Amino acid sequence: MTGILNIQLKPTVGNKELNLKKVEHFINKHSDKKLDLIVLPEFFSTGVDMEFMSKFPEDENGGEVVKFMQTLAKRYDTNIAAGTVIEKDGENLYNTTFLINRQGKIVEKYRKIHLFNCMGGAEDKTITAGNRVVVADSDIGKIGMSICFDMRYPLHYNKLAKAGAEIIISPTAWEIPNEIYNDSEALKYAQQMWVAINRTRAYDNGVFLVSSNLTGKAEENLSCLGSSLVVSPTSRVLSDAGNFEGGNYCQIDLQEVKYLRSVFPIE
């Protein structure tokens, strides 16, 4: 069995030190468990503040944020998908997830391909889109990498599955208007929609899907949805964080992927 720790955060905007300490706290709380993969949300170290992130980006190796996560990966003997940071490479800024192995080495990084440019979003004004579909080798299996709005593009997940992904990760800062977030019935519907998308991506591609989300107020008129998930290849929800901040732990059996793909090949 493979142990997954999915961390859902309500970061303090612009306070990297505090947010990183919070991540360490949630990992330490689960250190008595079998930790094989930890997944962190999009913008986990800064919150949703594009102005701050663009003024103080990390370097092409993830800067101080990824260095801290490399230390934690070695300390807790686990693989870590370090959410996303804004990474500067030359003149361009990218929204990037770094995958770190148990030895603290960066084994892959994925630059978000599908930027959020609708419903008032203008991510491309600051961020350059990536152009590489990434499936990383790890000691637990092949990990496909996606970020937030990629979820709206099913062919992206199909490409990951065809490339052999057994687990697909999705660090996320999925935002909704405050009037929805603060209305319990409207929030419930929004979370049901989100769960349905995750279940569909997992089922259609025969993978375990781990989406790690922010929760709580994100910007002046927007809040993050929460409901970080681990979904099985049969679309069963194994873990749902609801609206709460913290770590959610579950175990998965990757043999389930191998069996299902022998019965239902990915086309």
WORA-V38213 format. One line per field, one symbol per residue. psi: psi as a letter, one per 40 degrees, with the letter a starting at -180 (. if undefined). A space follows every 10 residues. Layout:
psi->???
This chain:
psi->ihhhhhhhig ihhegddddd ddddddddde eeihhdhhhi ihfdeeiggd dddddgiiae eeaddddddd dddddefiih hgbiihhhhb eihihhhhhh adeehhdiih hhdgigfife ifdeddihii ehhhhihiee ahhihihbed degddddddd ddeehdhhig highiiiddd dehddddddd dddddddddd ddddefihhh hhiiiahdad eiiidafhih hieeehhdhh ebeihahhhi iihedddddd dddgih.
